[in-house]
């Protein structure tokens, strides 16, 4: 059974500046890690939830780098994030 990351992108509030810390795919879909990396979800990359659906399991609209994507909740659960620090 895949256990979501505790600080996952799926749980992040909309609008908060975040940094990708780690990407971990579920056992049933190991290809997700490579697919998310191809989209730009790499450690150190800036990410932000722009909008989320009405239901907790709805899609999220996220920006990573300069690109915007819709992710399913299960996919966003694979992405560990930390709060982005302003230097």
N, C-alpha and C positions, 0 to 999 in steps of 0.2 A: 504494500500500500504506500502511495506517495503522500508524504506529509508536507503541506505548504510551508514555505519559509516564513519565519515569524515577522520579518520586516519586509514583506513582499510588496511589490508595486501594486498588487490588487488591493491592499489595505491602505495605501497612501492616500492622504486627502488631496482633492483636486487643487491645483495651483501651486503646490509646494515644490520648491527646487530640490531635486534629488540627484544622487549619483548612483549608477549601477555598481553594485559591489560584487555580485556573483550571479551566474545563470546556471540553474540545475534543472534538467529535464526529468519528467516522471519516468518510471521504469517502462510503462506501457507505451511511451512515445519518446524514445531516446533521440529521435531526429529533431525534436523541438529545440534542443540546445544549439545545433548548427543553424537551424532556420532562424532563431532569434538573433544569433550572432550575425547572420547575413543581413538582417534588418538594421543592425547597429547596436544591439544590446550587448555591449562589451564592458568589462570592468573599467571604471573611471569615466565612462560616458555620462554626460548630463541627460537627465530624463525628467519628465513632468507629466502628471495626469492632467489633461485638459478638461475632460468631461467624463462622467460615468452615467450609465443607464440608471433607470429608476430602481431596478431590483439589484440586490447584492451580487447576483450571478450574471448580470447584464454585461455587455461589452463596455470597454473603456477606450476612450480616445486619448492616446498618449503621444508625446513628442520626445523623440530621442535624437540628439544632435539637431539637425535641421529638417528632419523628416517627421511626418505625422502618420500614425497608424491606428487602426482599431484592433484591439486585442480582446480575446475572450478572457473571462475571469481566470480560467484554468491556466492559460498561458501567462498571464500577468503574475500568477502565484509562483511561477518558476524564476522570477527575477527579484533577487534581494537588492534592496536599496538602502542608502543612508542619506541623511539630510545633507544637502550641499552647503558647504561653508563658503562664506563670502570673504575673500582675502583683501 
